[in-house]
Amino acid sequence: MSFVEHDWKRKMISMSKSEANPLVSVIVPAYNAGEFLQASIESVLAQTHRNLEVLVVDDGSTDGAVDAAKEQLKDDRIVWHRQENSGKSVALNFALERIRGEFYLLQDADDISSPDRVERLVSAALESPEVAAVFSGYDLILRGRRVAPILRDKSIAQCERDIDAFAMPSLDPTGMYRVSAIREMRYNESLRIGQGFDYILRVGERYPMRMLGECLYSYRVEWGSATRFNPEKRHKMVCEVLRLACERRGLSFDELFAQSSFLQSKPTPDNGIANHFMASVQDLRDRNEVLSALRASIQCLLLNPFVPRFAKPIVCACSPNWFRRRLKSFNG
């Protein structure tokens, strides 16, 4: 199925402010984003693709960050909104009712987009008019440094296998969506967290997706913060999203997941950060970037040198390819 309804190439090339509508809408939901908000929005304004609008939705913040950013950022592409504190899902749906672009993407209020993020995602969407979403690789902003890039490319078929296995092709805020495909879809407002996971599964169940093997997004991790990385809350959220997915697919959650290692195991305090480093090291080794892989593995080890899973990436970084491939196969 093709979603091409207009001359996309013409709109992408045009940078004129006289365009009736922007090609891309960027949604920035913000709640007490503090010192990071302005830099996050600036990374969107600095995009090489300039035919865009930026919808900032203040979800009842109390820290003054949105007002400060509004005072500093004088760009007519920004549209500022405010709502009573109702959660991220409500903020996203509020923005979806108002976007004008042919594509939309998210920008978390404390993350950073690479300058060519929009350009590369739009180009990929134009190359694959059958897809409803394009994702990219990403790295982590950890203790003020960008580390551990994910660089794997995934075809439509590979993304479909991810969705069938109840997995996201990539981190949820890296995605860009074709509005003509998802026009009636909204985020689940009953989910205070995990709405992105649920949304991607629902989109992927209906439409093709792909992922670019390029690091275009930087996701901020507050190491040791129980606010953003509460393992029990995250575990409970994932279970609820999986239950909903099983209901849509006519499957039994209990039969599929009751005995799974995920549900039986105790949530880890790092919420998968060690696993992220492991995936990054594998990607870097696949690209023969051995020194970068070693550097990432050492950064992981230094986070918690007394826990074995934080040492696993350095084993992968230093192993010969035949052993690394066996390790990768063992880990799925």
Buried (B, 14 or more C-beta within 10 A) or exposed (E): EEBEEEEBEEBBEEEEEEEEEBBBBBBBBBBBBBEBBBBBBBBBBEBEBBBBBBBBBBBBBEBEBBEBBBEEBEEEBBBBBBBEEBBBBBBBBBBBEEBBBBBBBBBBBBBBBBBBBBBBBBBBBBEBEBBBBBBBBBBBBBEEEBBBBBBBEBEBEBBBEBBEEBBBBBBBBBBBBBBBBBEEBBBBBEBBBBBBBBBBBBBBEEBBBBBBBBBBBBBBBBEEEEEEBBBEBBBBBBBBBBEBBBEEEEBEBEEBBEEEEEBEEEBBBBBBBBBBBBBBBBBBBBEEBEEBBBBBBEBBBEBBEEBEBBBBBBBBBBBEEEEBBEBBEEEE
